[in-house]
């Protein structure tokens, strides 16, 4: 069994952006899960400011 302990991300560093090969991915923590935002969700977040 392996247990990973991942601390909460500080508010000033959100959103968490993962970059690789010139593209970006944004992950969001929702409760006790981490989810990848869809392209539509990323656009909505950016449009909302």
C-alpha positions in Angstrom: 0.0 0.0 0.0 1.2 3.5 -0.9 -0.1 6.6 0.8 0.5 10.0 -0.8 -0.1 13.1 1.2 -0.5 16.2 -0.9 -1.0 19.5 1.0 -3.6 22.0 0.0 -2.5 24.5 -2.6 -2.1 28.1 -1.4 -4.7 30.5 -2.8 -2.1 32.8 -4.3 -0.8 30.0 -6.5 -4.1 29.0 -8.0 -5.0 27.9 -10.6 -2.4 25.2 -10.9 -1.2 25.1 -14.5 0.8 22.1 -15.9 2.8 22.8 -19.0 4.4 20.3 -21.4 5.6 20.7 -24.9 4.1 24.1 -25.3 0.6 23.2 -24.2 -1.1 23.9 -20.8 -3.4 21.9 -18.6 -5.3 23.2 -15.6 -6.2 21.0 -12.6 -8.6 22.1 -9.9 -9.1 20.5 -6.5 -12.8 19.9 -5.8 -13.2 18.6 -2.3 -10.9 15.6 -1.9 -10.5 15.1 -5.6 -8.4 16.8 -8.3 -10.0 17.2 -11.7 -8.7 18.3 -15.0 -10.6 21.3 -16.5 -12.0 20.8 -19.9 -11.2 23.3 -22.7 -14.7 24.9 -22.2 -14.1 25.2 -18.5 -10.8 26.9 -19.0 -12.3 29.3 -21.5 -15.1 30.1 -19.0 -12.6 30.8 -16.2 -10.6 33.1 -18.4 -13.7 34.9 -19.7 -14.9 35.4 -16.1 -11.6 37.1 -15.2 
